[in-house]
Amino acid sequence: MGERWEVRRAGVRDAPHRVLMIPGALCTSEFYADVMAEPALAGLDMVAVTQPGFGPTEAPEDVSMEHYARLMAGFAADAGCDTVVGHSLGANVALEMAALGLFTGPLVLLSPTFSRGDEATFLTLLNGLHRVPVLRGAVWAAMLKLLPVGVKRQLPPRRAEALAAAMTGNDPTTCRRMVREYYAYLDRYPSLVPRLCGAGVPAWVVRGDHDEIGLTDEERRGLEACPRIRTVTVPDSGHFALVEQPALVAEVVMEAVAAGVR
């Protein structure tokens, strides 16, 4: 697969079904450890892959969402994955894999963003700093030091230290480039709901009941009107439902895998 990949595996090698799991921005495959350990998924072959440029991995020259979709679709094809799970930015990459016709299997999208206005306010403000060269480097460096501390408050205590540690080591310049390309991607589409629906693949859109990423009423109606999309609300969880409620997320993953064989 090449040295750029940081990979975590679990389950049964050479099982009938292999699931690719894509972490979100600044996150590594460590964020899928809880889901991958769920007994419900024990019969699957699971591969969680840190996106190049996050954690200890090297970023590609092209950090656009479309290029990440091509990279992850290539990995999925080479590894023989028939289902894709993505969290946050990873969910949008998975969405784009399907929208570009690069992956035709079921998707589980954990807290994707469907429009620019849905995104967290702090990230939008950070993205705006690219117009202020004197500040942008220092602010991004400071944010990458402070973010793991803030994220710890959203995570179960038993996992908070390990997951916060997994978010360290991200390069400020690389992250700034990625976020700029991500917002350029959101600017190209007033809403990504028609793009997902038009991809024609089975998709589960999964959100915590107090997720910080927004979802407008129009977006929700669009998702509910699409016959191949199911929306799932995970109780007692926010943006990190995969860590807060891994058993419920695992149930959704099994539904998606089962849909792929029908």
C-alpha positions in Angstrom: 0.0 0.0 0.0 3.0 2.3 0.3 4.7 4.0 3.3 2.2 6.8 3.5 -0.4 4.6 5.2 -0.9 4.2 8.9 -3.1 1.1 9.3 -5.0 -0.6 12.1 -6.5 -4.0 11.5 -9.0 -6.1 13.5 -11.4 -9.0 13.0 -10.8 -12.0 10.8 -8.3 -11.8 8.0 -9.8 -12.9 4.7 -13.3 -12.7 6.0 -16.1 -12.5 3.4 -16.5 -8.8 4.0 -13.8 -6.2 4.6 -14.7 -2.7 5.9 -12.5 0.4 5.4 -12.8 2.9 8.2 -11.6 6.5 7.6 -10.9 8.8 10.6 -11.7 12.5 10.7 -9.5 15.6 10.5 -6.5 15.5 12.8 -7.4 12.0 13.9 -5.7 8.7 13.4 -7.0 5.1 13.2 -6.9 5.0 17.1 -10.3 6.7 17.0 -11.8 3.4 15.5 -10.3 1.1 18.2 -13.5 1.0 20.2 -15.8 0.2 17.3 -13.4 -2.4 15.9 -13.4 -4.1 19.3 -17.2 -4.5 19.4 -18.2 -8.2 19.4 -20.9 -7.6 16.7 -18.1 -6.9 14.2 -15.9 -9.8 15.1 -16.6 -11.7 12.0 -15.6 -8.9 9.7 -12.1 -7.9 8.4 -11.7 -4.3 9.4 -9.1 -1.9 8.2 -8.8 1.6 9.7 -6.5 4.0 7.8 -5.3 7.4 8.9 -5.6 9.8 6.0 -2.2 10.9 4.6 -1.2 14.2 6.3 -2.7 13.5 9.7 -0.9 12.2 12.7 2.5 10.8 11.8 1.7 10.4 8.0 3.0 12.5 5.2 0.5 14.7 3.3 0.2 14.5 -0.5 1.0 17.6 -2.6 -2.7 17.8 -3.6 -4.8 18.0 -0.5 -8.2 18.6 -2.2 -11.2 16.6 -1.1 -11.4 15.1 -4.6 -7.8 13.9 -4.4 -8.4 12.4 -0.9 -11.4 10.6 -2.4 -9.2 9.1 -5.1 -6.5 8.1 -2.6 -9.0 6.4 -0.3 -10.9 4.8 -3.1 -7.6 3.4 -4.4 -6.8 1.9 -1.0 -10.3 0.4 -0.8 -9.9 -1.2 -4.2 -6.5 -2.5 -3.5 -7.6 -3.9 -0.1 -10.8 -5.4 -1.4 -13.1 -3.4 0.9 -16.8 -3.6 0.2 -18.1 -1.2 2.8 -16.7 2.2 3.9 -17.2 4.0 7.2 -16.1 7.6 7.5 -16.1 10.0 10.5 -16.4 13.8 10.2 -14.0 14.8 7.4 -13.5 11.1 6.7 -17.3 10.9 6.1 -17.1 13.6 3.5 -14.2 11.9 1.8 -16.3 8.7 1.7 -19.3 10.7 0.4 -17.0 12.0 -2.4 -15.7 8.5 -3.2 -19.3 7.6 -4.0 -20.2 10.9 -5.7 -17.3 10.5 -8.1 -18.3 6.9 -8.9 -15.1 5.6 -7.3 -16.9 3.4 -4.8 -20.3 1.7 -5.2 -20.7 -0.1 -1.9 -22.6 0.9 1.2 -21.4 3.9 3.2 -21.7 4.7 6.9 -21.2 8.4 7.3 -20.6 9.4 10.9 -21.3 13.2 11.4 -20.6 14.4 7.9 -21.0 18.1 7.0 -23.5 18.9 4.2 -22.9 22.6 3.8 -20.5 25.3 4.9 -23.0 26.7 7.4 -23.1 23.4 9.2 -19.4 23.5 10.2 -18.1 24.4 13.6 -17.7 28.2 14.0 -14.1 27.9 15.3 -13.0 26.1 12.2 -14.6 28.7 9.9 -12.8 31.4 11.8 -9.5 29.6 11.5 -9.9 29.2 7.8 -10.4 32.9 7.5 -7.0 33.5 8.9 -5.3 32.5 5.6 -5.7 36.1 4.6 -3.6 37.2 7.6 -0.1 35.8 7.0 1.4 37.2 10.2 -1.2 35.5 12.4 -2.1 32.3 10.6 1.0 30.3 11.4 1.0 31.1 15.1 -2.7 30.6 15.6 -2.7 27.2 13.9 0.2 26.1 15.9 -1.5 27.2 19.1 -4.8 25.6 18.1 -3.1 22.2 17.4 -1.7 22.3 20.9 -5.0 23.3 22.6 -7.4 21.2 20.6 -6.5 17.8 22.2 -7.2 19.4 25.6 -10.6 20.6 24.5 -11.5 17.3 22.8 -10.7 15.3 26.0 -13.8 16.9 27.5 -16.0 15.3 24.8 -14.6 11.8 25.3 -15.2 9.0 27.8 -12.6 9.4 30.5 -11.2 5.9 29.9 -10.2 6.8 26.4 -9.6 10.6 26.6 -5.8 10.5 27.2 -5.1 8.0 24.4 -7.3 9.8 21.9 -5.9 13.2 22.8 -2.4 11.9 22.4 -3.4 10.5 18.9 -4.3 14.1 17.9 -0.8 15.4 18.6 1.9 15.5 15.9 -0.2 17.2 13.2 1.7 19.8 11.1 0.2 23.3 11.3 1.1 24.2 7.7 -0.4 21.0 6.3 -3.6 21.3 8.4 -4.0 24.9 7.2 -3.7 23.8 3.5 -6.2 21.0 4.0 -8.8 23.2 5.7 -8.5 25.8 2.9 -9.2 23.1 0.3 -12.0 21.6 2.4 -13.8 25.0 2.5 -13.2 25.4 -1.2 -15.0 22.1 -1.6 -17.9 23.2 0.5 -18.1 26.4 -1.5 -18.5 24.4 -4.7 -21.8 22.8 -3.4 -24.5 24.8 -1.6 -25.6 21.4 -0.2 -24.0 18.0 -0.4 -27.3 16.2 0.2 -28.2 16.0 -3.6 -24.6 14.8 -4.3 -25.0 11.9 -1.8 -28.4 11.0 -3.0 -27.3 11.2 -6.6 -24.5 8.8 -6.0 -27.1 6.0 -5.7 -25.3 4.0 -3.0 -26.9 2.8 0.2 -25.8 5.2 2.9 -26.4 5.6 6.7 -26.0 9.1 8.0 -25.3 8.8 11.7 -25.2 11.7 14.1 -25.0 12.1 17.9 -28.1 13.7 19.4 -26.0 16.7 20.5 -23.5 16.8 17.6 -21.8 20.2 17.2 -22.0 19.9 13.4 -25.3 21.3 12.2 -27.9 19.9 9.9 -30.6 22.2 8.5 -34.2 21.2 8.3 -33.9 21.3 4.5 -30.9 19.0 4.5 -32.8 16.6 6.8 -35.8 16.5 4.6 -33.6 15.9 1.6 -31.9 12.9 3.3 -35.2 11.5 4.4 -36.7 11.8 0.9 -33.8 9.8 -0.7 -34.8 6.1 -0.8 -31.3 4.8 -0.3 -30.3 6.9 2.7 -31.2 6.1 6.2 -30.7 8.7 9.0 -29.7 7.5 12.5 -29.5 9.5 15.7 -27.3 8.1 18.4 -28.5 9.0 21.9 -26.2 10.5 24.5 -23.4 11.4 22.2 -21.9 14.3 20.3 -19.5 14.5 17.5 -17.6 11.4 18.6 -20.4 8.8 18.6 -17.9 6.2 17.4 -16.1 6.5 20.8 -19.1 7.5 23.0 -21.5 4.8 21.7 -19.3 2.2 19.8 -21.8 -0.6 20.2 -24.6 1.4 18.5 -22.3 2.5 15.7 -21.2 -1.2 15.3 -24.9 -2.1 14.8 -25.2 0.4 12.0 -22.0 -0.9 10.3 -23.4 -4.4 10.4 -26.6 -3.1 8.7 -24.6 -1.6 6.0 -22.5 -4.7 5.4 -25.7 -6.8 5.2 -27.2 -4.3 2.7 -24.2 -4.8 0.5 -24.9 -8.5 0.0 -28.5 -8.2 -0.8 
